[in-house]
């Protein structure tokens, strides 16, 4: 005889890069970090977090305008940023697909071995690398030279510090500056 299904959350756990497990239902949409039983703090990212978590809206607009996506997402966004991180650090990112779980409020969850500040630096570094690669194909030597000169002066750590200070939120209801 078939066992009856009980509606509600499934008993699903996500194995984190550190080896600990996490119930995805404990993640709330305002979380940016998870204090783990292993003693470390892991960055938490969901698909509903905007890319402006990492970059100013003006840069997000440029990325959306210049990057064509060939997937189920309408435009470039956080899932693409996390895809780049996963490509570079596959063993450092745990992913949970919650598309069938209406109890969590998100579709995708990423938990990294890095804390949120280090993840922020990594995302910025990887996008700068993508931009450098893209500009290297430009036919305008002056634009390439100008970009390279600006990148020599660009300090990822300082950018992240300033941006995080500027976007310091009191609660999940606050808005960006």
C-alpha positions in Angstrom: 0.0 0.0 0.0 1.3 3.4 -0.9 2.3 5.8 1.9 0.2 8.9 2.0 2.0 12.2 1.2 1.8 14.9 3.8 1.9 18.4 2.4 4.5 20.7 3.8 8.3 21.0 3.8 10.3 18.0 2.9 13.1 16.7 5.1 15.9 18.0 2.9 19.3 19.0 4.0 22.0 20.8 2.0 25.6 19.5 2.6 27.8 22.6 2.9 31.4 22.7 1.6 32.7 22.3 5.2 30.8 19.0 5.6 28.1 20.2 7.9 24.4 20.1 6.8 21.8 22.9 6.7 18.1 22.7 6.4 17.2 25.2 3.6 14.0 26.1 5.5 16.1 27.9 8.1 17.4 30.4 5.6 15.3 33.6 5.5 15.4 36.0 2.6 17.2 38.7 4.7 20.2 36.4 5.6 23.5 37.2 4.1 25.6 34.9 6.3 25.1 31.7 8.2 26.9 30.9 11.4 27.7 27.2 11.0 28.3 24.5 13.5 31.8 24.1 12.1 32.7 27.4 13.6 32.9 29.4 10.4 30.5 31.9 8.9 29.3 31.1 5.3 27.9 33.6 2.8 24.3 33.0 1.9 22.9 34.1 -1.5 19.5 33.5 -3.0 18.3 34.1 -6.5 16.0 36.9 -5.1 19.0 38.9 -3.9 19.7 41.6 -6.5 23.1 41.9 -8.2 23.3 45.3 -6.6 24.2 43.4 -3.4 27.7 43.4 -5.0 27.7 46.3 -7.5 26.1 49.7 -7.9 22.9 49.7 -10.0 24.6 51.7 -12.7 27.1 48.8 -13.3 24.4 46.2 -13.0 22.5 48.1 -15.8 25.7 48.0 -18.0 26.2 44.3 -17.3 22.5 43.6 -18.2 22.8 45.6 -21.4 26.0 44.0 -22.6 25.6 40.4 -21.4 23.2 38.2 -23.3 21.8 35.3 -21.3 20.9 32.0 -22.9 18.9 30.5 -20.1 15.6 30.7 -18.4 16.4 34.0 -16.8 15.2 37.2 -18.5 18.3 39.1 -17.8 21.7 39.0 -16.2 21.5 38.7 -12.5 22.6 37.0 -9.3 22.3 33.4 -10.6 24.8 34.3 -13.3 27.2 35.9 -10.8 27.0 32.8 -8.6 27.5 30.6 -11.7 30.8 32.4 -12.4 31.8 31.9 -8.7 30.8 28.2 -9.0 32.8 27.8 -12.2 35.9 29.2 -10.4 35.4 27.5 -7.0 33.2 24.4 -7.6 34.1 22.8 -4.3 33.5 25.9 -2.3 29.8 26.4 -3.1 26.8 24.3 -2.1 23.6 24.8 -4.2 20.1 24.0 -3.3 17.3 24.0 -6.0 14.1 25.0 -4.2 12.0 25.4 -7.3 9.5 22.9 -6.1 9.4 24.2 -2.5 7.0 27.1 -2.1 7.7 27.3 1.6 11.1 29.1 1.3 10.5 32.2 -0.9 13.5 31.6 -3.2 14.2 29.3 -6.1 18.0 28.9 -5.7 20.2 29.0 -2.7 24.0 29.2 -2.6 26.0 28.8 0.6 29.7 29.3 0.2 32.8 28.3 2.2 33.6 32.0 2.2 32.1 34.7 4.5 30.0 37.3 2.8 32.8 39.9 2.6 35.2 37.5 0.9 32.5 36.3 -1.5 31.9 40.0 -2.3 35.6 40.4 -3.2 35.5 37.2 -5.3 32.5 38.4 -7.3 34.1 41.7 -8.0 37.4 40.1 -9.0 35.6 37.7 -11.4 33.5 40.4 -13.0 36.6 42.6 -13.5 38.3 39.6 -15.2 35.2 39.2 -17.4 35.4 42.9 -18.3 39.1 42.7 -19.0 38.5 39.8 -21.3 35.7 41.6 -23.1 37.7 44.8 -23.5 40.7 42.9 -24.9 38.5 42.1 -27.9 37.7 45.7 -28.6 39.0 47.2 -31.8 39.6 50.6 -30.1 43.2 50.6 -28.7 42.5 53.8 -26.8 39.6 52.2 -25.0 41.7 49.2 -24.1 44.5 51.4 -22.9 42.2 53.5 -20.8 40.5 50.5 -19.2 43.8 48.9 -18.4 45.0 52.1 -16.8 41.9 52.4 -14.7 42.2 48.7 -13.6 45.8 49.4 -12.4 44.3 51.9 -10.0 41.3 49.8 -9.0 41.6 48.3 -5.5 39.0 45.5 -5.1 39.3 45.4 -1.3 38.8 49.2 -1.0 35.9 49.1 -3.4 34.2 46.3 -1.4 34.9 48.2 1.9 33.4 51.4 0.6 30.4 49.7 -1.1 29.6 47.7 2.0 29.7 50.8 4.1 27.5 52.6 1.7 25.0 49.7 1.6 25.0 49.0 5.3 21.4 48.1 6.1 19.6 48.2 9.4 17.0 45.6 8.2 15.8 43.8 5.1 13.3 46.7 4.6 16.0 49.4 4.1 16.8 50.6 0.6 20.1 51.3 -1.1 21.6 54.7 -0.9 
